[in-house]
Amino acid sequence: MDKKKTLMITGASGFIGSNFIKRYEDKYNIIQVDLLKTSPEELNYERVDTILHLAALVHQMNGAPREKYFEVNTDLTKRVAENAKKNKVKHFVFYSTVKVYGYDGDLHNHSMVLNEESQCNPKNDPYGESKWEAEKILRILEDTNFKVSVIRPPMVYGQGVKGNMQSLIKLIEKLPMLPFNYDKNRRSLVNIENLMYLTSLVIDTEKEGVFLPLDEKNISLKEIYEGIEKGINKKRINIKLIQPFFWLLTKIKPNIMVRLYGSLQFENKLTRKKLNYIPKIRYEEGIRRMIGGKR
């Protein structure tokens, strides 16, 4: 029988960490780390095979100083990686973000598709910038004895997640009529089950490089809406926004319109090839589980 890998997880109490531990606590020897309580220099890296570095400062609703993002997402990552390498840990898995591409979506160009090799140029977004700086530092530290894997998730959905998907579900539950009959755009999402599965593949294979965890296909706002509608088991009236009103709203509320009606899509041919990754959960099933819980 193969020896279990010993996995150190930073940020283990967060949404990603708690889900990973719940699914794989029997597969790996897991050491949970809270970097608010223990500094990277004080950690015991003995017998650790892989570090799954999830600790991060994500977008804050009330804002956060720019330097705080770099302190947590860049400098802290550097310290963990340097100490891991010094203590002969062989594999470092870093959770980054698609924000490193510096592209939030487009209301006009629905054909643009990004991939693992697309240029990264985050601007005016300290979260994306700080993660990109961390990626560059890790590439410098990487060598034959210290492998680095970077995972860049798009929007994650699943039971217990907060953020845009949760807000959208609440909106559809509350209102009997919504203007989401729009199928021109395409969005890339990843269900928490698919994300956890890809993460386990990266850990098991110790493959280096950049990985994009995605669902089976990119979907439109209309498809997102219809999946939620089925999940909550409530029929809603889904209408189209007339063009003049649509473009007026893009001037008044550009950020909201881009998040709803803009396209932000990725393809992950390299990820699928390297890991033999095939998503396990389709969108409609993922939404059903998210809303109704496990059955």
C-alpha positions in Angstrom: 0.0 0.0 0.0 1.3 3.4 -0.9 2.5 5.7 1.9 0.1 8.6 2.6 1.4 12.0 1.6 1.8 14.5 4.4 0.1 17.7 3.4 0.4 21.0 5.2 -2.5 23.4 4.5 -2.4 27.1 5.3 -5.7 28.9 5.6 -7.3 25.5 6.4 -10.3 27.0 8.1 -11.5 28.9 4.9 -14.1 27.7 2.4 -11.6 25.9 0.1 -9.5 24.5 3.0 -12.5 23.2 5.0 -14.0 21.6 1.9 -10.7 19.9 0.9 -10.2 18.5 4.4 -13.7 17.2 4.5 -13.2 15.3 1.3 -9.6 14.1 1.6 -8.8 13.8 5.4 -8.6 10.0 5.0 -6.4 10.2 1.9 -3.7 12.4 3.2 -2.0 13.1 6.6 -3.1 16.7 7.0 -1.4 19.4 9.1 -3.6 22.5 9.5 -1.8 25.8 9.9 -3.1 29.2 11.0 -0.6 31.8 9.9 -2.3 34.4 12.2 -1.1 32.3 15.1 2.2 30.8 13.9 4.7 32.5 11.6 6.2 30.7 8.6 9.6 30.6 10.4 8.1 28.8 13.4 6.4 26.0 11.5 7.6 22.4 11.6 8.1 21.3 8.1 9.6 17.9 9.0 8.2 15.1 6.9 5.9 17.4 5.0 5.7 16.3 1.3 3.4 19.1 0.0 2.2 22.5 1.1 -1.2 23.6 -0.1 -1.0 27.4 0.4 -4.6 28.8 0.7 -4.0 31.6 3.2 -4.9 34.9 1.4 -6.5 38.3 1.7 -9.4 38.3 -0.9 -11.5 41.2 -2.0 -12.9 42.9 1.1 -16.4 44.4 1.0 -15.3 47.3 3.1 -12.0 47.7 1.4 -8.5 47.1 2.7 -5.2 49.1 2.3 -3.3 48.2 -0.8 -0.2 47.3 1.2 -2.2 44.8 3.2 -2.9 42.7 0.1 0.8 42.5 -0.7 1.7 41.8 2.9 -0.6 38.7 3.0 -0.7 37.5 -0.6 2.9 38.2 -1.7 5.2 38.6 1.3 3.6 35.9 3.4 3.6 33.5 0.5 7.3 34.2 -0.1 8.1 33.5 3.5 6.2 30.2 3.6 7.8 29.1 0.3 11.3 30.1 1.3 11.1 28.2 4.6 9.5 25.2 3.0 12.3 25.0 0.4 15.0 25.5 3.1 13.4 22.6 5.0 13.4 20.3 1.9 9.6 20.3 1.2 9.5 19.1 -2.4 6.1 20.5 -3.6 4.3 23.8 -3.2 0.8 24.3 -4.4 -0.3 27.9 -4.6 -3.9 29.1 -5.0 -3.8 32.1 -7.2 -6.8 33.6 -9.1 -7.9 34.4 -12.7 -7.7 38.1 -11.6 -4.0 37.9 -12.5 -5.0 38.2 -16.2 -6.2 41.7 -15.5 -9.4 41.1 -17.4 -12.8 41.3 -15.7 -15.0 40.6 -18.7 -16.4 42.4 -21.7 -19.9 43.4 -22.8 -18.9 43.8 -26.4 -16.5 41.0 -27.2 -18.0 37.6 -26.3 -15.5 35.5 -28.3 -12.4 36.2 -26.2 -11.1 33.1 -24.5 -8.1 33.0 -22.1 -6.0 30.0 -21.2 -3.1 28.9 -19.0 -0.6 30.7 -21.2 -2.4 34.0 -21.7 -0.6 37.1 -20.7 -1.0 38.3 -17.2 -1.3 42.0 -16.6 -3.4 42.9 -13.5 -4.0 46.6 -13.1 -5.8 48.7 -10.5 -6.7 45.5 -8.5 -4.4 44.9 -5.5 -5.8 41.4 -5.1 -4.8 40.3 -8.6 -1.6 42.3 -8.5 -0.5 40.8 -5.2 -1.2 37.2 -6.3 0.7 37.8 -9.6 3.7 39.1 -7.7 3.6 36.0 -5.6 3.5 33.8 -8.7 6.6 35.5 -10.0 8.5 35.0 -6.7 7.5 31.3 -6.7 8.9 30.9 -10.2 12.2 32.2 -9.0 12.3 29.8 -6.1 11.3 26.8 -8.2 14.0 24.2 -9.1 14.4 20.5 -9.5 14.0 19.9 -5.8 11.2 22.4 -5.2 8.3 22.0 -7.6 5.6 24.8 -7.8 2.0 24.3 -9.0 -0.2 27.3 -9.5 -4.0 26.9 -9.4 -6.1 29.9 -10.8 -9.8 29.4 -10.1 -12.5 31.4 -11.7 -15.8 32.0 -9.7 -16.3 29.1 -7.4 -19.8 27.9 -6.4 -21.0 25.2 -4.0 -22.7 24.7 -0.7 -21.5 27.3 1.8 -20.0 29.7 -0.7 -20.6 33.4 -0.4 -20.3 36.3 -2.9 -21.8 36.8 -6.3 -23.4 33.4 -6.8 -25.1 33.5 -3.4 -26.4 37.0 -4.1 -27.8 35.9 -7.5 -29.6 32.9 -5.9 -31.2 35.2 -3.3 -32.3 37.6 -6.0 -34.0 34.8 -8.0 -35.6 33.4 -4.9 -37.0 36.8 -4.0 -38.2 38.3 -7.3 -40.8 36.7 -9.6 -39.5 38.5 -12.7 -35.9 39.2 -13.7 -34.1 40.5 -16.9 -31.7 37.6 -17.3 -32.9 36.2 -20.6 -29.5 36.8 -22.2 -27.5 34.1 -24.0 -24.8 36.1 -25.8 -22.2 36.0 -23.1 -20.2 33.1 -21.7 -18.8 32.8 -18.1 -16.4 30.2 -16.7 -17.3 28.7 -13.4 -16.0 25.9 -11.2 -18.0 23.8 -8.8 -16.3 23.1 -5.5 -16.3 19.4 -6.2 -14.5 19.9 -9.5 -12.0 22.3 -7.8 -11.2 19.9 -5.0 -10.8 17.0 -7.5 -8.3 19.0 -9.6 -6.4 20.0 -6.5 -6.0 16.4 -5.5 -4.7 15.6 -9.0 -2.1 18.3 -8.7 -1.0 17.1 -5.3 -0.9 13.4 -6.4 0.9 13.9 -9.7 3.2 16.8 -8.5 2.9 18.4 -11.9 4.4 21.8 -12.2 2.9 24.8 -14.0 -0.3 26.7 -14.2 -3.7 25.0 -13.9 -7.2 26.3 -14.6 -10.0 24.4 -12.8 -13.1 24.7 -14.8 -16.5 23.1 -15.2 -17.3 21.1 -18.3 -18.4 24.1 -20.3 -18.7 27.9 -20.2 -22.3 29.0 -19.9 -24.5 32.1 -20.5 -26.3 34.2 -18.0 -29.5 32.6 -19.2 -28.1 29.1 -18.4 -26.9 30.2 -15.0 -30.4 31.6 -14.3 -32.2 28.5 -15.5 -29.9 26.2 -13.3 -30.7 28.3 -10.2 -34.4 28.3 -11.1 -34.5 24.5 -11.2 -32.4 24.3 -8.0 -34.9 26.5 -6.0 -37.8 24.7 -7.7 -39.6 28.0 -8.5 -40.7 29.2 -11.9 -39.8 32.8 -12.6 -40.5 35.1 -15.5 -37.3 35.7 -17.4 -37.4 38.7 -19.7 -34.9 40.4 -22.1 -33.7 44.0 -21.5 -34.5 46.2 -24.5 -31.4 47.5 -26.1 -31.6 51.2 -25.2 -32.2 50.4 -21.5 -29.4 47.8 -21.6 -26.8 50.3 -22.8 -28.1 53.0 -20.5 -27.5 50.7 -17.5 -24.0 50.0 -18.7 -23.3 53.7 -18.4 -25.0 54.0 -14.9 -23.8 50.7 -13.4 -20.9 49.4 -15.5 -19.4 47.0 -12.9 -22.7 45.3 -12.2 -23.5 45.0 -15.9 -20.1 43.5 -16.7 -20.5 40.9 -13.9 -23.9 39.9 -15.1 -23.9 40.3 -18.9 -20.2 40.4 -19.8 -18.2 37.5 -21.0 -15.2 36.1 -19.0 -14.3 32.7 -20.3 -11.4 30.4 -20.2 -10.3 27.1 -21.7 -8.0 24.6 -20.0 -6.7 22.2 -22.7 -3.2 22.1 -21.1 -4.7 21.4 -17.6 -6.8 18.6 -19.0 -3.9 17.1 -20.8 -1.4 17.4 -18.0 -3.7 16.0 -15.3 -6.1 13.9 -17.3 -8.7 16.1 -15.7 -12.4 15.5 -16.5 -14.9 17.5 -14.3 -17.0 15.3 -12.2 -20.0 17.6 -11.6 -22.1 19.4 -14.2 -23.4 22.9 -13.5 -27.1 22.0 -12.9 -26.1 19.2 -10.5 -23.7 21.5 -8.8 -26.3 24.2 -8.3 -28.8 21.6 -7.0 -26.3 20.4 -4.4 -25.5 24.0 -3.5 -29.0 25.0 -2.9 -30.4 21.7 -1.5 -27.3 20.3 0.2 -26.3 16.6 -0.1 -29.1 14.1 -0.7 
